[in-house]
Amino acid sequence: MTIRTGTGAGLLAAALLSATLTPLALAAPASAAAAKYADDFNGDGYRDLVLGDRTAAVGGRAEAGAVVVMWGTASGLDSATRKVYTQNSPGVEGSAEAGDHFGAKVTTADLNKDGYADVVVTSPGEDSGSRHGMFSVLWGSKSGLTKGSSYTMGGDDVFAKDIAVGDFDADGKPDVVAVGDNYVWFMRGPFTKSGSRGTATNLDPVDGEDISPELVVSGKVTKDSTADFAVVGYDAATRSHRVWFYRGSGSGPVRPPKKYGLPASTEITGSSAVIADFDKNGYGDLAVGVSRSGKGGAVHLLKGTSTGFGTTVKSLSQDTAGVPGVRESGDYFGYDVSAGDTNGDGYPDLAVGVPLETLGSEFWRAGAVTVLRGGASGLTGTNSRQYDYTTSGVERPADESDSWFGASVLLRDYNRDGRAELVAAAPEIGRLHFFPGTSSGPTGAGSSTLTVKQLGLGTRTFFGAALAD
């Protein structure tokens, strides 16, 4: 994948304190139909990249948070046009305050179906006294992201720890599911630039069940046209980690949700999930990365069916045949996951972040990314590959230790050649790595790197790095 970079002061001049929402005249007109790509914010037909950093300082306010957007072009992503957005940016509601964590989670969708994708950003640390947590929508347009609307809920729960978007009630209007410390909120569309939305309903599984959600993920699981979603969290009643599956329907998400157990884990922190049809049988599968599960972490796979997920859980780790590396305590295999077709064979593959992987005996917690291949048999270890600082062509830092390479990962086809490129963050040293896609998968040959300074964040690290999936 080509990363176009500018030269001289122009590329690096935009720092966090001067970030604005000045329109960018980059795009051709978009139609009133929904955006073709869920991450094309200016309607020019090319995917754009979003990176959230909940730890970014704004105006001296620690961990206020920021979001970086890099625009796609016919030549690939163009770092020279990247912009930084904060709660101090003109048009964005609210103000940047210490500990807001704006950008903790980011996702993308054409929320108002105007032909331009939008960016949905969580701020779980937002505290207004009676309200805790918020999510914002940065609205797409022909001239880029030009306005921001915010949404909150009352009560003492932390709102919007994680979010997912989809049309869960088949009315043609995208909805939002936001999970907090104790609740699952279903917020109906339409969402508008004026800040309005439909009604909100608490979809806690059943009365008396003490659920502590950690994350939520949406996608097409069954073969109907309605989106579904799954919540991953802790069930205090059974003292176990579970998946709650909510099937979409014409009357909204079906309750009570189906429940699925996950293999034992010391905790669910550092988890990730994605829905994709890894075996192309028409049903979406759920891949849950649990980085602190057992020894070294794992990815648990639940196969999709006509009614939800199957009851058998398939676990993949560095002990799985064909998967590179050695399973060691503290590797954090599964810290982040992303799905995409990396070699153009039509089957989604899975990128798995392993940010505490040690390289050799010298570089501790340097990190790595493993790409597992999808196929007719589903997701397996066959032909999987590992990418790290020993991969030929990858720019190596002076000291690779404590890089946390792979803490956030993304598979996306930015140059529209039918093969997803791999994007991997190394947040502890403030780097973002890009691997071109080929017929055999991502490659280090021709790979490129951007520093945190080139991204406009102005600090050495960006430990809160979160790529929009």
Secondary structure, DSSP 8 states (H G I E B T S, - for coil): --EE---SHHHH---GGG-------------SS--SSTT-SSSSSS--EEEEETT--BTTBTT-BEEEEEEEETTEEEEEEEEEE-TTSTTBSS---TT--BTSSEEEE-TT-SSS-EEEEEEEEEE-SSBEEEEEEEE--TTS--EEEEE--BSSS---SEEEEE-SSSSSS-EEEEE-SS-EEEE-S---TTS----EEE--SSTT--EEEEEEEEE--SSSSS-EEEEEEEETTTTEEEEEEE---TTSS-SS-EEEE----S--SSEEEEEE-TT-SSS-EEEEEETTSTTTBEEEEEEEETTEEEEEEEEE-TTSTT--S---TT--BTSSEEEE-SSSSSS-EEEEEETT--BTTTBTT-BEEEEEE--TT-SEEEEEEEESTTSTT----S--TT--BTSEEEEE-SS-SSS-EEEEEEGGGTEEEEE---TTS--STT-EEEETTTTT--SS--TTEEE--
